[in-house]
Amino acid sequence: MPCIQTLSAYWARGLCLTPGDFVIYWVGKAATYYGIGAAAAKIVNCILQDARAVMTISGPSEYGVSLSLPRLIGKTGIFHIFMPEFSEAEKEKLDHGAKILGETQAAIIHDGELVG
């Protein structure tokens, strides 16, 4: 089991691995799409088991565009959005980023249909 030995070596040295790293080493491939698949599987599992877990998931926001924010999820979807407290400078940057996303979205989507 070279995978387990590799992970144990990381942990023994005090290095932190993310779930994506775990999947990459577990599968034995150096490809990030395995981490994306693992994240998607975790989200689906939380919904199917009504785990009511807090996860950073992209979804509707008060800005009119989807943002990745901590959300409480379970079998009916998103129960609650935890909006982090931002400094004034951070809030301005978030407002600016959301505005750019909105403008980009408006340029490629009309009446719910992708243009182009």
C-alpha positions in Angstrom: 0.0 0.0 0.0 2.3 2.8 -1.1 -0.5 5.3 -1.0 -1.0 4.8 2.8 2.7 5.0 3.3 2.9 8.2 1.4 0.1 9.8 3.4 1.6 8.5 6.6 4.9 10.1 5.7 3.1 13.5 5.2 1.3 13.3 8.5 4.4 12.2 10.3 6.2 15.3 9.1 3.2 17.4 10.3 2.1 18.4 6.8 -1.5 19.1 6.2 -3.4 17.5 3.3 -6.7 18.6 1.8 -9.4 16.2 0.7 -8.3 16.7 -2.8 -4.7 15.8 -1.9 -5.9 12.7 -0.3 -7.8 11.6 -3.4 -4.8 12.4 -5.7 -2.5 10.3 -3.6 -5.1 7.6 -3.0 -5.7 7.1 -6.7 -2.1 7.5 -7.5 -2.6 10.1 -10.1 -1.2 13.7 -10.1 -4.5 15.2 -11.4 -6.7 17.7 -9.7 -9.9 16.5 -11.3 -10.0 13.7 -8.8 -10.2 16.2 -6.1 -13.1 18.0 -7.8 -14.9 14.6 -8.1 -14.3 14.0 -4.4 -15.7 17.4 -3.5 -18.8 16.8 -5.7 -19.3 13.3 -4.1 -19.1 14.9 -0.6 -21.7 17.5 -1.5 -24.0 14.8 -2.9 -23.5 12.6 0.1 -24.4 15.5 2.5 -27.6 16.1 0.6 -28.6 12.4 0.4 -27.9 11.8 4.1 -29.3 15.1 5.2 -26.0 15.8 6.9 -26.7 19.5 7.5 -23.0 20.2 7.0 -21.4 23.6 6.5 -19.6 23.6 3.2 -18.3 26.4 0.9 -20.6 26.1 -2.1 -21.4 28.4 -4.9 -25.0 29.6 -5.1 -27.3 32.6 -5.3 -26.3 35.7 -3.3 -27.6 39.1 -2.4 -25.4 40.4 -5.2 -27.5 38.9 -8.0 -24.7 36.5 -9.0 -23.5 33.2 -7.6 -20.8 33.4 -5.0 -18.9 30.7 -3.1 -19.9 31.2 0.6 -20.2 28.9 3.6 -23.6 27.3 3.4 -25.5 24.9 5.6 -26.7 22.1 3.3 -29.0 19.1 3.8 -31.6 17.0 1.9 -33.6 20.1 0.7 -30.5 22.0 -0.4 -29.2 25.2 1.2 -30.7 25.9 4.6 -28.6 29.0 5.5 -25.9 31.2 4.1 -23.2 32.3 6.5 -22.0 35.7 5.3 -18.5 36.4 6.7 -17.8 39.7 8.3 -15.8 41.9 6.0 -13.7 45.0 6.5 -14.8 48.0 4.5 -11.9 47.4 2.0 -12.9 43.7 1.6 -16.6 44.7 1.2 -15.6 47.1 -1.6 -13.6 44.4 -3.4 -16.5 41.9 -3.1 -18.9 44.5 -4.4 -16.6 45.3 -7.3 -16.0 41.6 -8.1 -19.8 40.9 -8.0 -20.4 43.8 -10.3 -17.9 42.4 -12.8 -19.5 39.0 -12.6 -22.9 40.5 -13.2 -21.7 42.5 -16.2 -20.1 39.4 -17.7 -23.2 37.3 -17.1 -25.4 40.0 -18.6 -23.3 40.0 -21.7 -23.6 36.3 -22.4 -27.1 35.4 -21.0 -30.4 37.0 -22.2 -33.8 35.9 -20.9 -32.2 32.8 -19.3 -30.6 31.7 -22.6 -26.9 31.6 -23.4 -26.1 34.0 -26.2 -23.7 33.1 -29.0 
